[in-house]
Amino acid sequence: MLIRKWSGMSPSGYGLRLSQKFLVLLFLSGLITLCFGALFLLPDSSRFKRIFLPGAQTTEGELDTPAKKILRKVVEEIGRKHEVHPNQWKTRDRLRDSSKFITSAEKLGVKVPTYGQVDSSRGKEEEDGRASQQQDEMSWDQRNEAGLRFDYQRFQKGLQNPPLGKGGGTDDSETWKKRLKIKEMMRFAWDNYKRYAWGKNELRPLTKNGHIGNMFGGLRGATIVDALDTLYIMEFKEEFQEAKQWVEKGLDLNVNGEASLFEVNIRYVGGLLSAYFLTGEEVFRTKAIELGRKLLPAFNTPTGIPRGIINLGNGLSWSWGWASAGSSILAEFGTLHLEFLQLSQISGNPLFTEKVMNVRQVLKRIEKPHGLYPNFLSPVSGNWVQHHVSVGGLGDSFYEYLIKSWLMSAKTDTEAKEMYYEALEAIEANLIKKSPGGLTYIAEWRGGILDHKMGHLACFSGGMIALGAEDAEEEKQKHYLDLAAELTHTCHESYARSDTNLGPEAFRFDSGVEATATRLSERYYILRPEVVESYMYMWRLTHDPKYRAWGWEVVKALEKYCRLDTGFSGIRDVYSTIPSHDNVQQSFFLAETLKYLYLLFSEDDVLSLEDWVFNTEAHPLPINQVTIKTRE
């Protein structure tokens, strides 16, 4: 025996010293460890490995080892603490300390989510949700094939006015000339987009090219889809046919990129829906439904509140990195209702409606500070993340979609109506203020502290409040119409007090300053539509000629400071008469700004408010006579 050859060892009883016993035990433990550890190196199919390491099966059919279990638990913990997406951090510093751990884990076959990506095994709940959703879609596809189709002819007959109006109006020659001028601006913007950026998302007029950007997940042609209905109502028939052909042959929805749920919905889905309702062309219907389906996985969260970013290829979704604690944004998940109800209408599939109705129920149940809706909500817990309230950016179109849901339902959606007027009362009690100079404005609320600024985005509110005034309690109807006029006047002042007659991105009411931007970062104008949107609504509801006069001021300012030889561009400083252009002709300039200006100088029966509501990208959607019922 080997043990007997060791020096100083008695043959009888193995008279080992304590130190020698320790060495023997150390040797034996090392030998056992070596033999047992070798099992890890055997192929997965080895009989010995299956006998001695009968671990649990993984989803790929592999065996779980103790080492894998430990590492997987740590990976999951990291995933819970550090859910990230590509825009959350500019560097990888936050993950640098864990690089060695990731390398070791991957050697053992444990999947570690790549920085900026969401783990595809985030949870069985989401996988089950996607599978159930696919089954629902398949069953409703079969019903559509069996003949359940939207009756477009019946819809057309239900309109009180033709979309382009009845003609034979009483326009004076001056109004007619102004409308023609706005049409010329639209043709100029379109022709230059076609010449330099066709198929791209937006035109860069200074450099005479187009750009795609990273907001639409690989989708192309944002300007084309956004401009469809504007081309139609301005009766640019040849241009509309060109756009339609591109949608049919060039709009590829099989993309694999990170898209803003909100922007894809309001621009692409909204643009396709409105083009379908205006023309009845099947290509717009099928594209809208197909794209709508690609957005549904964003709702696969514990609360049903969708996340802000979705990969249109694999359906994975996550929240914006700048949003507090992985929260979803009120103006984003609250601005899906109109489009998704219309998707149910034209597809016969109630799933779209169910998704947005669930969002509403979450918002209805949750406690609201002072009756206000903060801008950040956790899609996991369903709780508010921050108490920042704004009727401008981050909050704006949520309120707009409440009153428009009531109107689009042919005034049957009483729940939306109640939520809107309750929210408006809270806004008036907590946010609406009057400056020493007599200007009415909507401040922002940060946990009880008011920030006395109003963003250009909040200037839609004059039109919204005027639109909802008629259905308020009788004693409040005139009050709301007066409030709408005061807010619209304030927004006009923000234009009139600049050197270009164009308004800044935000303007303040403090330190003796009123309706003026006091920070360099707020002095720009990017062809935004919200002010002329309110002019259009105020004109239609009051016929006060000042709104047309104010709209014409904007037309002249756009021509003087934003028009280049190759298109229109935003400017970096509205207080400088020597413009510095930002080199972007925004798609919403064609979809919203020019459309609202055109309608301002058109007869009231062109896209009549009796028949249509506009989504937040100014795409007209019809007032329904049919109620979509969700499944129990």
C-alpha positions as CSV (number, residue, x, y, z in Angstrom):
1,M,0.0,0.0,0.0
2,L,1.1,3.4,-0.8
3,I,0.3,4.6,2.7
4,R,2.8,2.2,4.2
5,K,5.8,3.6,2.3
6,W,5.5,6.9,4.0
7,S,8.3,7.7,6.4
8,G,7.6,7.5,10.1
9,M,4.5,5.4,9.8
10,S,3.8,2.3,11.9
11,P,2.4,-0.8,10.0
12,S,0.1,-1.6,12.8
13,G,-2.7,0.8,13.5
14,Y,-1.3,3.4,11.1
15,G,0.3,5.4,13.9
16,L,-0.2,8.7,12.1
17,R,0.7,12.0,13.5
18,L,-1.9,14.8,13.5
19,S,-0.2,16.6,10.6
20,Q,0.0,13.4,8.6
21,K,-3.7,12.7,9.1
22,F,-4.4,16.2,7.8
23,L,-2.3,15.5,4.7
24,V,-4.1,12.2,4.0
25,L,-7.6,13.8,4.3
26,L,-6.5,16.7,2.1
27,F,-5.2,14.2,-0.5
28,L,-8.4,12.1,-0.4
29,S,-10.7,15.2,-0.7
30,G,-8.7,16.5,-3.6
31,L,-8.9,13.1,-5.4
32,I,-12.7,13.0,-4.8
33,T,-13.1,16.6,-6.0
34,L,-11.1,15.9,-9.1
35,C,-13.1,12.8,-10.0
36,F,-16.5,14.5,-9.3
37,G,-15.4,17.7,-11.1
38,A,-14.6,15.7,-14.2
39,L,-18.3,14.9,-14.6
40,F,-18.8,18.6,-15.6
41,L,-16.6,18.1,-18.6
42,L,-18.5,15.0,-19.9
43,P,-20.9,15.5,-22.8
44,D,-24.5,16.2,-21.9
45,S,-25.5,12.8,-23.2
46,S,-23.0,10.9,-21.0
47,R,-24.7,8.1,-18.9
48,F,-22.5,8.8,-15.9
49,K,-23.4,12.5,-15.9
50,R,-27.1,11.7,-16.0
51,I,-26.7,9.3,-13.1
52,F,-24.7,11.5,-10.8
53,L,-26.1,14.9,-11.8
54,P,-29.8,14.5,-12.4
55,G,-30.5,18.2,-12.6
56,A,-33.7,20.0,-13.7
57,Q,-34.3,20.5,-17.4
58,T,-33.8,24.0,-18.8
59,T,-36.0,25.5,-21.4
60,E,-33.6,24.3,-24.1
61,G,-33.6,20.7,-22.8
62,E,-30.2,21.1,-21.0
63,L,-29.5,20.0,-17.5
64,D,-29.3,22.5,-14.7
65,T,-26.2,22.2,-12.6
66,P,-25.8,23.7,-9.1
67,A,-23.3,26.2,-10.6
68,K,-25.8,27.2,-13.2
69,K,-28.6,27.6,-10.7
70,I,-26.5,30.0,-8.6
71,L,-25.4,32.0,-11.5
72,R,-28.9,32.2,-13.0
73,K,-30.2,33.5,-9.7
74,V,-27.6,36.2,-9.7
75,V,-28.4,37.1,-13.3
76,E,-32.1,37.3,-12.6
77,E,-31.3,39.6,-9.6
78,I,-29.2,41.9,-11.8
79,G,-32.0,41.9,-14.4
80,R,-34.5,43.0,-11.8
81,K,-32.3,45.8,-10.4
82,H,-30.9,47.0,-13.7
83,E,-33.4,46.7,-16.5
84,V,-31.9,48.8,-19.3
85,H,-32.5,49.8,-22.8
86,P,-30.1,51.4,-25.5
87,N,-30.9,55.0,-24.6
88,Q,-30.8,54.7,-20.8
89,W,-27.1,55.5,-20.4
90,K,-24.6,57.0,-22.8
91,T,-21.8,54.7,-21.5
92,R,-21.5,51.2,-20.1
93,D,-19.9,52.4,-16.9
94,R,-22.8,51.1,-14.8
95,L,-22.2,47.5,-15.9
96,R,-18.4,47.6,-16.2
97,D,-17.8,46.1,-12.7
98,S,-19.8,43.0,-13.6
99,S,-17.9,42.2,-16.8
100,K,-15.9,39.4,-15.3
101,F,-19.0,37.8,-13.8
102,I,-20.7,37.9,-17.2
103,T,-17.8,36.1,-18.9
104,S,-17.9,33.3,-16.3
105,A,-21.6,32.9,-16.5
106,E,-21.6,32.7,-20.3
107,K,-18.9,30.0,-20.1
108,L,-21.3,27.9,-18.1
109,G,-24.1,28.5,-20.6
110,V,-26.2,30.9,-18.5
111,K,-27.7,33.6,-20.8
112,V,-26.8,37.1,-19.6
113,P,-28.9,39.9,-21.2
114,T,-26.7,42.1,-23.4
115,Y,-26.5,45.7,-22.4
116,G,-29.4,47.6,-23.8
117,Q,-31.5,44.5,-24.5
118,V,-34.3,42.9,-22.7
119,D,-34.0,39.3,-21.6
120,S,-36.2,37.3,-23.9
121,S,-37.1,35.1,-20.9
122,R,-38.3,38.1,-18.8
123,G,-41.2,36.1,-17.5
124,K,-43.5,33.3,-18.2
125,E,-46.4,35.8,-17.8
126,E,-45.3,37.8,-20.9
127,E,-44.7,34.7,-23.0
128,D,-48.1,33.3,-22.1
129,G,-49.6,36.7,-22.9
130,R,-48.0,36.7,-26.4
131,A,-49.2,33.1,-27.0
132,S,-52.7,33.9,-25.9
133,Q,-52.7,37.1,-28.0
134,Q,-51.6,35.2,-31.1
135,Q,-54.4,32.7,-30.6
136,D,-56.9,35.5,-30.3
137,E,-55.6,37.1,-33.5
138,M,-55.8,33.9,-35.4
139,S,-59.4,33.2,-34.3
140,W,-60.5,36.7,-35.3
141,D,-58.6,36.4,-38.6
142,Q,-60.7,33.3,-39.3
143,R,-63.9,35.2,-38.5
144,N,-62.8,38.0,-40.9
145,E,-62.2,35.4,-43.7
146,A,-65.7,34.1,-43.0
147,G,-67.1,37.5,-43.9
148,L,-66.9,39.7,-40.8
149,R,-65.8,42.9,-42.5
150,F,-66.2,46.6,-41.9
151,D,-69.0,48.0,-44.1
152,Y,-67.3,51.0,-45.7
153,Q,-70.3,51.9,-47.8
154,R,-72.6,52.0,-44.8
155,F,-70.0,54.2,-43.0
156,Q,-69.9,56.6,-45.9
157,K,-73.7,57.0,-46.0
158,G,-73.7,57.8,-42.3
159,L,-71.6,60.9,-42.7
160,Q,-73.5,64.2,-42.5
161,N,-71.1,65.9,-44.8
162,P,-68.8,64.8,-47.6
163,P,-65.2,64.9,-46.2
164,L,-64.3,67.6,-48.7
165,G,-67.4,69.6,-48.0
166,K,-70.5,70.2,-50.1
167,G,-68.9,73.1,-52.1
168,G,-70.7,76.2,-53.1
169,G,-69.5,78.1,-49.9
170,T,-69.6,81.8,-49.3
171,D,-65.8,82.4,-49.1
172,D,-64.7,85.9,-50.1
173,S,-61.9,86.2,-52.6
174,E,-59.4,87.1,-49.9
175,T,-60.1,83.9,-47.9
176,W,-59.9,81.9,-51.1
177,K,-56.5,83.4,-52.0
178,K,-55.1,82.6,-48.5
179,R,-56.3,79.0,-48.8
180,L,-54.5,78.7,-52.2
181,K,-51.3,80.1,-50.6
182,I,-51.4,77.4,-47.9
183,K,-51.9,74.8,-50.6
184,E,-48.9,76.2,-52.4
185,M,-46.8,75.8,-49.2
186,M,-47.9,72.2,-49.0
187,R,-47.0,71.4,-52.6
188,F,-43.6,73.1,-52.1
189,A,-42.9,71.0,-48.9
190,W,-44.0,67.8,-50.6
191,D,-42.1,68.4,-53.8
192,N,-38.9,69.0,-52.0
193,Y,-39.4,65.9,-49.8
194,K,-40.0,63.9,-53.0
195,R,-37.0,65.4,-54.7
196,Y,-34.4,64.9,-51.9
197,A,-35.7,62.5,-49.4
198,W,-38.3,60.2,-51.0
199,G,-38.8,57.0,-48.9
200,K,-36.9,58.5,-45.9
201,N,-38.7,59.6,-42.8
202,E,-38.0,63.4,-43.1
203,L,-36.4,65.9,-45.3
204,R,-33.2,67.8,-44.3
205,P,-33.5,70.9,-46.6
206,L,-30.1,72.5,-45.9
207,T,-28.2,69.4,-46.8
208,K,-30.7,68.2,-49.5
209,N,-31.1,64.7,-48.2
210,G,-33.3,62.6,-46.0
211,H,-32.9,60.9,-42.6
212,I,-34.4,57.9,-41.0
213,G,-33.8,58.5,-37.3
214,N,-34.3,55.9,-34.6
215,M,-37.8,56.7,-33.4
216,F,-39.8,54.4,-35.8
217,G,-38.0,51.1,-35.4
218,G,-36.9,50.8,-39.0
219,L,-40.1,52.0,-40.5
220,R,-39.6,54.3,-43.5
221,G,-41.6,57.1,-45.2
222,A,-43.0,58.8,-42.1
223,T,-43.6,62.0,-44.1
224,I,-45.5,60.0,-46.8
225,V,-47.9,58.4,-44.3
226,D,-48.3,61.5,-42.2
227,A,-49.1,63.6,-45.3
228,L,-51.7,61.2,-46.9
229,D,-54.8,62.9,-45.6
230,T,-53.5,66.4,-46.1
231,L,-52.8,65.6,-49.7
232,Y,-56.3,64.2,-50.0
233,I,-58.2,67.1,-48.5
234,M,-56.2,69.7,-50.5
235,E,-57.1,67.7,-53.6
236,F,-53.6,66.9,-54.7
237,K,-54.8,63.8,-56.6
238,E,-51.6,62.9,-58.4
239,E,-49.5,63.3,-55.3
240,F,-51.9,61.3,-53.3
241,Q,-51.7,58.4,-55.8
242,E,-47.9,58.5,-55.6
243,A,-48.1,58.3,-51.9
244,K,-50.6,55.4,-52.0
245,Q,-48.4,53.4,-54.4
246,W,-45.4,53.9,-52.1
247,V,-47.5,52.6,-49.1
248,E,-48.6,49.6,-51.2
249,K,-45.1,48.7,-52.5
250,G,-42.6,50.5,-50.3
251,L,-43.9,50.5,-46.7
252,D,-42.3,47.4,-45.3
253,L,-43.7,46.5,-41.8
254,N,-41.3,43.5,-41.4
255,V,-38.7,45.5,-39.6
256,N,-36.6,44.7,-36.5
257,G,-35.9,47.9,-34.6
258,E,-36.7,49.9,-31.5
259,A,-39.7,52.1,-32.0
260,S,-41.6,54.6,-29.9
261,L,-45.1,53.0,-29.3
262,F,-46.6,56.5,-29.1
263,E,-45.0,57.9,-32.3
264,V,-45.7,54.9,-34.5
265,N,-49.3,54.9,-33.3
266,I,-50.1,58.5,-33.8
267,R,-48.2,58.9,-37.1
268,Y,-48.3,55.6,-38.9
269,V,-51.4,53.9,-37.5
270,G,-53.3,57.2,-37.4
271,G,-52.2,58.2,-40.9
272,L,-53.2,54.8,-42.4
273,L,-56.5,54.8,-40.6
274,S,-57.5,58.3,-41.8
275,A,-56.4,57.5,-45.3
276,Y,-58.7,54.4,-45.3
277,F,-61.7,56.2,-43.9
278,L,-61.3,59.0,-46.4
279,T,-60.9,56.7,-49.5
280,G,-61.9,53.2,-48.7
281,E,-58.7,51.9,-50.2
282,E,-58.1,48.4,-48.8
283,V,-54.3,48.8,-48.7
284,F,-54.6,51.3,-45.9
285,R,-56.9,49.1,-43.9
286,T,-54.7,46.0,-44.1
287,K,-51.5,47.9,-43.3
288,A,-53.1,49.7,-40.3
289,I,-54.2,46.4,-38.8
290,E,-50.9,44.6,-39.5
291,L,-49.0,47.4,-37.8
292,G,-51.5,47.6,-34.9
293,R,-50.9,43.9,-34.2
294,K,-47.1,44.6,-34.0
295,L,-47.8,47.1,-31.2
296,L,-49.9,44.7,-29.0
297,P,-47.0,43.0,-27.2
298,A,-46.1,46.3,-25.5
299,F,-49.2,45.7,-23.3
300,N,-47.8,42.4,-21.9
301,T,-47.0,43.9,-18.5
302,P,-48.3,43.0,-15.0
303,T,-50.7,45.9,-15.1
304,G,-51.5,46.0,-18.9
305,I,-49.9,49.5,-19.0
306,P,-47.7,49.4,-22.1
307,R,-44.0,50.2,-22.1
308,G,-42.8,53.1,-24.2
309,I,-40.4,51.3,-26.6
310,I,-41.2,48.1,-28.6
311,N,-39.1,46.1,-31.0
312,L,-41.4,45.7,-34.0
313,G,-39.6,42.5,-35.0
314,N,-39.6,40.3,-31.8
315,G,-42.2,42.1,-29.7
316,L,-39.9,42.8,-26.8
317,S,-40.7,46.1,-25.0
318,W,-39.1,48.3,-22.3
319,S,-39.3,51.8,-20.9
320,W,-37.4,54.9,-21.8
321,G,-34.1,55.2,-19.9
322,W,-34.8,58.8,-18.9
323,A,-38.2,57.8,-17.4
324,S,-38.1,57.5,-13.6
325,A,-37.7,53.9,-12.4
326,G,-38.7,52.3,-15.6
327,S,-42.0,54.1,-15.7
328,S,-44.4,54.6,-18.6
329,I,-45.4,58.1,-19.7
330,L,-49.0,59.3,-19.3
331,A,-49.1,61.1,-22.7
332,E,-47.9,57.9,-24.4
333,F,-50.0,55.1,-22.9
334,G,-52.9,57.5,-22.7
335,T,-52.8,58.4,-26.4
336,L,-53.7,55.1,-27.9
337,H,-57.5,55.0,-27.3
338,L,-58.8,56.6,-30.5
339,E,-56.7,54.6,-32.9
340,F,-57.1,51.2,-31.1
341,L,-60.9,51.6,-31.1
342,Q,-60.9,52.3,-34.8
343,L,-58.6,49.2,-35.3
344,S,-61.3,47.1,-33.6
345,Q,-63.9,48.7,-35.8
346,I,-62.2,47.9,-39.1
347,S,-60.8,44.5,-38.1
348,G,-63.7,43.2,-36.1
349,N,-61.2,42.2,-33.4
350,P,-62.1,43.5,-29.9
351,L,-58.5,42.8,-28.6
352,F,-57.4,46.3,-29.5
353,T,-60.3,47.9,-27.6
354,E,-59.7,45.6,-24.6
355,K,-56.1,46.7,-24.3
356,V,-56.9,50.4,-24.1
357,M,-60.0,49.9,-22.0
358,N,-57.8,48.1,-19.4
359,V,-55.4,51.1,-19.4
360,R,-58.4,53.4,-18.6
361,Q,-59.5,51.2,-15.8
362,V,-56.1,51.3,-14.2
363,L,-56.1,55.1,-14.3
364,K,-59.7,55.3,-13.1
365,R,-59.0,53.1,-10.0
366,I,-55.7,54.7,-8.9
367,E,-55.6,57.4,-6.3
368,K,-54.9,60.8,-7.9
369,P,-53.2,63.6,-5.9
370,H,-55.6,66.5,-5.8
371,G,-57.4,64.9,-8.6
372,L,-54.4,65.3,-10.9
373,Y,-52.7,62.7,-13.2
374,P,-48.9,62.7,-12.7
375,N,-46.8,62.0,-15.8
376,F,-45.0,58.8,-14.7
377,L,-46.7,55.5,-13.9
378,S,-45.0,52.1,-13.2
379,P,-46.2,49.4,-15.7
380,V,-45.3,46.8,-13.0
381,S,-46.9,48.1,-9.9
382,G,-49.5,50.4,-11.3
383,N,-48.4,53.2,-9.0
384,W,-47.3,56.8,-9.7
385,V,-43.6,57.1,-9.8
386,Q,-43.3,60.9,-9.6
387,H,-45.8,63.7,-8.8
388,H,-44.9,65.8,-11.8
389,V,-48.1,67.0,-13.6
390,S,-48.1,68.8,-16.9
391,V,-50.7,69.7,-19.5
392,G,-47.8,70.2,-21.9
393,G,-45.2,67.6,-22.7
394,L,-45.5,64.2,-21.0
395,G,-49.2,64.7,-20.2
396,D,-50.9,66.7,-22.9
397,S,-52.7,64.3,-25.3
398,F,-54.0,62.0,-22.5
399,Y,-56.5,64.8,-21.6
400,E,-57.2,65.4,-25.3
401,Y,-58.1,61.8,-25.9
402,L,-60.5,61.7,-23.0
403,I,-62.8,64.4,-24.5
404,K,-62.3,63.0,-28.0
405,S,-63.2,59.5,-26.9
406,W,-66.5,60.9,-25.7
407,L,-67.0,62.7,-29.0
408,M,-65.8,59.8,-31.2
409,S,-68.3,57.5,-29.5
410,A,-71.1,59.7,-30.7
411,K,-71.4,60.9,-27.1
412,T,-72.0,57.5,-25.6
413,D,-68.7,56.9,-23.7
414,T,-69.8,58.6,-20.5
415,E,-66.9,57.2,-18.6
416,A,-64.5,59.2,-20.7
417,K,-66.6,62.3,-20.4
418,E,-66.7,62.0,-16.6
419,M,-62.9,61.5,-16.4
420,Y,-62.3,64.5,-18.6
421,Y,-64.4,67.0,-16.7
422,E,-63.0,65.8,-13.4
423,A,-59.5,66.2,-14.6
424,L,-60.3,69.6,-16.1
425,E,-61.7,70.8,-12.7
426,A,-58.5,69.6,-11.0
427,I,-56.3,71.4,-13.6
428,E,-58.3,74.6,-13.1
429,A,-58.1,74.4,-9.3
430,N,-54.3,73.7,-9.2
431,L,-52.6,74.7,-12.4
432,I,-54.4,77.5,-14.2
433,K,-53.0,80.9,-13.1
434,K,-53.3,84.5,-14.2
435,S,-50.2,86.7,-14.6
436,P,-50.0,90.3,-13.2
437,G,-50.4,91.4,-16.8
438,G,-53.7,89.5,-17.1
439,L,-52.5,86.5,-19.2
440,T,-54.1,83.2,-18.3
441,Y,-51.6,80.2,-18.4
442,I,-51.3,76.6,-17.3
443,A,-48.3,76.1,-14.9
444,E,-46.6,72.7,-14.2
445,W,-46.9,71.0,-10.8
446,R,-44.0,69.3,-9.2
447,G,-45.1,67.6,-6.0
448,G,-47.1,70.7,-4.9
449,I,-44.6,73.3,-6.1
450,L,-45.7,75.3,-9.2
451,D,-43.3,75.9,-12.1
452,H,-44.7,79.0,-13.8
453,K,-43.9,78.1,-17.4
454,M,-46.1,76.9,-20.3
455,G,-44.8,74.8,-23.2
456,H,-45.8,75.3,-26.8
457,L,-47.2,71.7,-26.6
458,A,-49.7,72.9,-24.0
459,C,-51.1,75.5,-26.4
460,F,-53.4,72.8,-27.8
461,S,-55.4,73.2,-24.6
462,G,-57.4,76.2,-25.9
463,G,-58.8,74.2,-28.7
464,M,-59.4,71.2,-26.4
465,I,-61.3,73.1,-23.8
466,A,-63.4,74.9,-26.4
467,L,-64.2,71.6,-28.1
468,G,-65.5,70.2,-24.8
469,A,-67.3,73.3,-23.6
470,E,-70.7,72.4,-25.2
471,D,-71.1,69.2,-23.2
472,A,-70.1,70.6,-19.9
473,E,-72.7,71.4,-17.2
474,E,-74.9,74.3,-18.5
475,E,-73.6,76.8,-16.0
476,K,-70.0,76.1,-17.0
477,Q,-70.3,76.1,-20.8
478,K,-69.6,79.8,-21.3
479,H,-66.9,79.7,-18.6
480,Y,-65.0,77.0,-20.4
481,L,-65.3,78.8,-23.8
482,D,-64.0,82.0,-22.2
483,L,-61.2,80.0,-20.6
484,A,-60.3,78.5,-24.0
485,A,-60.2,82.0,-25.5
486,E,-57.9,83.3,-22.7
487,L,-55.4,80.4,-23.1
488,T,-55.4,80.8,-26.9
489,H,-54.8,84.6,-26.5
490,T,-51.8,83.8,-24.2
491,C,-50.3,81.5,-26.7
492,H,-50.8,84.1,-29.4
493,E,-48.9,86.6,-27.2
494,S,-46.0,84.2,-27.0
495,Y,-45.8,84.5,-30.8
496,A,-46.4,88.3,-30.9
497,R,-43.7,89.0,-28.3
498,S,-41.0,87.3,-30.4
499,D,-39.1,89.1,-33.2
500,T,-40.2,86.5,-35.8
501,N,-43.9,86.2,-34.8
502,L,-43.2,82.5,-34.1
503,G,-43.5,81.1,-30.6
504,P,-40.7,79.5,-28.5
505,E,-40.7,75.9,-27.2
506,A,-41.6,77.2,-23.7
507,F,-42.4,80.6,-22.2
508,R,-42.4,81.7,-18.6
509,F,-44.2,84.0,-16.2
510,D,-41.7,84.9,-13.5
511,S,-39.2,87.6,-12.6
512,G,-41.3,90.2,-14.3
513,V,-41.4,88.3,-17.6
514,E,-44.6,87.2,-19.3
515,A,-45.2,84.8,-22.2
516,T,-41.5,84.9,-23.1
517,A,-38.7,82.3,-23.1
518,T,-36.0,83.2,-20.6
519,R,-33.7,80.3,-21.3
520,L,-31.6,79.8,-24.4
521,S,-32.7,76.1,-24.5
522,E,-36.4,77.1,-24.9
523,R,-36.1,79.7,-27.7
524,Y,-36.4,77.4,-30.7
525,Y,-39.4,76.6,-33.0
526,I,-39.6,73.3,-34.9
527,L,-42.7,74.0,-37.1
528,R,-45.0,73.0,-34.3
529,P,-48.8,73.0,-34.8
530,E,-50.4,73.5,-31.4
531,V,-51.1,77.2,-31.6
532,V,-52.7,77.1,-35.1
533,E,-54.6,74.0,-33.9
534,S,-56.3,76.1,-31.3
535,Y,-56.9,78.9,-33.8
536,M,-58.8,76.5,-36.0
537,Y,-61.0,75.2,-33.2
538,M,-61.7,78.6,-31.9
539,W,-62.6,79.9,-35.4
540,R,-65.0,77.0,-36.0
541,L,-66.7,77.3,-32.6
542,T,-66.9,81.1,-32.4
543,H,-66.3,82.5,-36.0
544,D,-64.4,85.4,-34.4
545,P,-62.3,86.8,-37.3
546,K,-59.3,87.4,-35.1
547,Y,-58.4,83.8,-35.2
548,R,-58.1,83.9,-39.0
549,A,-56.0,87.1,-38.7
550,W,-53.7,85.4,-36.2
551,G,-53.4,82.3,-38.4
552,W,-52.4,84.5,-41.4
553,E,-49.6,86.1,-39.2
554,V,-48.2,82.5,-38.8
555,V,-48.3,81.9,-42.5
556,K,-46.3,85.1,-43.2
557,A,-43.8,84.2,-40.5
558,L,-43.3,80.7,-41.8
559,E,-42.7,82.1,-45.3
560,K,-40.2,84.7,-44.1
561,Y,-38.2,82.7,-41.5
562,C,-38.7,79.0,-42.2
563,R,-38.9,78.7,-45.9
564,L,-35.7,77.8,-47.8
565,D,-35.2,77.0,-51.4
566,T,-35.4,73.3,-50.7
567,G,-38.2,73.0,-48.1
568,F,-39.2,74.3,-44.7
569,S,-37.0,74.2,-41.6
570,G,-37.4,75.0,-37.9
571,I,-35.3,77.8,-36.4
572,R,-33.1,77.8,-33.3
573,D,-34.1,81.3,-31.9
574,V,-37.4,83.0,-32.4
575,Y,-36.0,86.2,-31.0
576,S,-33.5,86.6,-33.8
577,T,-34.5,88.0,-37.2
578,I,-31.4,86.3,-38.7
579,P,-32.6,82.7,-38.6
580,S,-30.4,79.8,-37.8
581,H,-32.2,76.8,-39.3
582,D,-32.2,73.3,-37.7
583,N,-32.3,71.5,-41.0
584,V,-35.4,69.4,-40.4
585,Q,-38.7,69.5,-42.2
586,Q,-40.8,67.7,-39.6
587,S,-43.4,65.2,-40.9
588,F,-45.9,66.8,-38.6
589,F,-45.5,70.1,-40.4
590,L,-47.3,68.5,-43.4
591,A,-49.7,66.4,-41.2
592,E,-50.7,69.1,-38.7
593,T,-49.5,72.7,-39.1
594,L,-50.4,73.1,-42.8
595,K,-53.6,71.0,-42.4
596,Y,-54.9,73.1,-39.5
597,L,-54.0,76.4,-41.4
598,Y,-55.9,75.1,-44.4
599,L,-58.9,74.2,-42.4
600,L,-58.8,77.6,-40.7
601,F,-59.5,79.2,-44.1
602,S,-61.9,76.5,-45.3
603,E,-65.7,76.1,-44.9
604,D,-66.8,74.4,-41.7
605,D,-68.1,71.3,-43.6
606,V,-64.6,70.4,-44.8
607,L,-63.8,67.6,-42.3
608,S,-66.8,68.7,-40.3
609,L,-66.6,68.4,-36.5
610,E,-70.0,66.7,-36.7
611,D,-68.4,63.7,-38.5
612,W,-64.7,63.7,-37.5
613,V,-62.3,64.0,-34.5
614,F,-58.6,64.5,-35.1
615,N,-56.0,62.4,-33.4
616,T,-53.1,64.2,-31.8
617,E,-51.3,64.1,-35.2
618,A,-54.3,65.8,-36.9
619,H,-55.4,62.6,-38.6
620,P,-59.2,62.7,-38.9
621,L,-61.0,59.6,-37.5
622,P,-64.8,59.2,-37.9
623,I,-67.4,59.6,-35.2
624,N,-68.7,56.1,-34.7
625,Q,-72.3,55.0,-34.7
626,V,-71.3,51.4,-33.7
627,T,-70.3,50.4,-30.2
628,I,-67.4,48.0,-30.0
629,K,-68.1,45.4,-27.3
630,T,-65.2,43.7,-25.5
631,R,-65.3,40.1,-24.6
632,E,-66.1,39.1,-21.0
